[in-house]
Amino acid sequence: FPPRRSPELSGNFGSAGLDSPGHPLLGAAITLAEGDTTVFTGRLCLQTQPWLAEHSVLDTVLLPGTAFVELALRAGQQAGYGHLSELTLQTPLVIPSHGAVRLQVSVGAADDAGSRPVTIHSRPEGGDPQASGEHPWACHAVGVLDPAPQRPAAPAGEAWPPPGSTPLEVDGLYGRLTDLGLDYGPLFQGLRTAWQAGQDICAEIALPDGTDTTGYGLHPALLDAALRAAALAAPAGTDQAGGSGQVRLPFTWADVTLHAAGGNALRVRLSAAGQDAVTLAIADEDGTPVASVGSVTLRPTDTSQLASAVTRRPDALYELGWTPIPVSTEGAGPGSRWAITG
């Protein structure tokens, strides 16, 4: 894989009337004169962000679901709203092997309760904006932002790993994910060790040495590794990837707060939060809180469903159509040949 370096956060934004978000995935920001809306723009490209190629589903590079959380949190912080009350993922974001994808993260005006909506859209780069065949914007995630709560205090003298915990087998997890069509490069194979502590899963996650996390609040690959630990608590009768032909992928997030910029190595504790949902408490190696997730729902997803979403293109020139043909048994007799399809 190419070196994992973030693109330089530079450019004369002021001369264009824009602000710099200071984030590797967001290039510029502007607050609109009317409506109290702030729009953040970015450009995703494997040539400038090669680490994205390490998250491949069915041989197609997809932006990891955890990246949407990172984008929403950064946009909220820039607008003074550092708490992600909820975020629902709607459709995968495909990153082409050649070319780029344009990104928009919008933070709308506050409602009567003081909350602000956040949406994340993308569309392929290229084409004449005035032409009728322009690529449409696709909505990938919608959510709600609120002011950040007070940072929690670090638990005093918490032992790690928890006393009485039982080590869990981690080796082979990523190999099983590969068998199901999720091909993770070294950057996304961050789950190092894990323990069972009562009903909870405790794990240590880390990025490869030398990974550049400049500008990120919590690197998407590191948060993805935290979610992989949930697979270790899969129900009896299923494999650690979530079941036969299935993987458990994040669908909805709730009550997400980044308390401090994460480093390259963290601890995470996962607790059950209802059916197919877990809470995450993420801390640094000293136990200081880094991030908390009140609930993330992991939906079992068949790889065939992912294949359908990945191959679907809203700008396709042609699509398959079926025309009904009336069927009659008249004329059928000896020697007629029939076939049942489907």
Stockholm file with secondary structure:
# STOCKHOLM 1.0

chainA/1-342         FPPRRSPELSGNFGSAGLDSPGHPLLGAAITLAEGDTTVFTGRLCLQTQPWLAEHSVLDTVLLPGTAFVELALRAGQQAGYGHLSELTLQTPLVIPSHGAVRLQVSVGAADDAGSRPVTIHSRPEGGDPQASGEHPWACHAVGVLDPAPQRPAAPAGEAWPPPGSTPLEVDGLYGRLTDLGLDYGPLFQGLRTAWQAGQDICAEIALPDGTDTTGYGLHPALLDAALRAAALAAPAGTDQAGGSGQVRLPFTWADVTLHAAGGNALRVRLSAAGQDAVTLAIADEDGTPVASVGSVTLRPTDTSQLASAVTRRPDALYELGWTPIPVSTEGAGPGSRWAITG
#=GR chainA/1-342 SS CCCCCCCCCCCCCGGGTCBCCCBTTBCEEEECSSSSCEEEEEEECTTTCGGGGGEEETTEEBCCHHHHHHHHHHHHHHTTCCEEEEEEECSCCBCCSSSCEEEEEEECCCCTTSCEEEEEEEEESCSCTTSTTCCCCEEEEEEEEECCCCCCCCCTTCCSSCTTCEECCCTTHHHHHHHTTEEECGGGCCEEEEEEETTEEEEEEECCTTCCCTTCSSCHHHHHHHHHGGGGGCCTTSCTTSSTTEEEEEEEEEEEEECSCCCSEEEEEEEECSTTEEEEEEECTTCCEEEEEEEEEEEEEEHHHHHHHHHCCTTCSCCCCCCCCCCCCTTCCTTCCCCCCC
#=GC SS_cons         CCCCCCCCCCCCCGGGTCBCCCBTTBCEEEECSSSSCEEEEEEECTTTCGGGGGEEETTEEBCCHHHHHHHHHHHHHHTTCCEEEEEEECSCCBCCSSSCEEEEEEECCCCTTSCEEEEEEEEESCSCTTSTTCCCCEEEEEEEEECCCCCCCCCTTCCSSCTTCEECCCTTHHHHHHHTTEEECGGGCCEEEEEEETTEEEEEEECCTTCCCTTCSSCHHHHHHHHHGGGGGCCTTSCTTSSTTEEEEEEEEEEEEECSCCCSEEEEEEEECSTTEEEEEEECTTCCEEEEEEEEEEEEEEHHHHHHHHHCCTTCSCCCCCCCCCCCCTTCCTTCCCCCCC
//
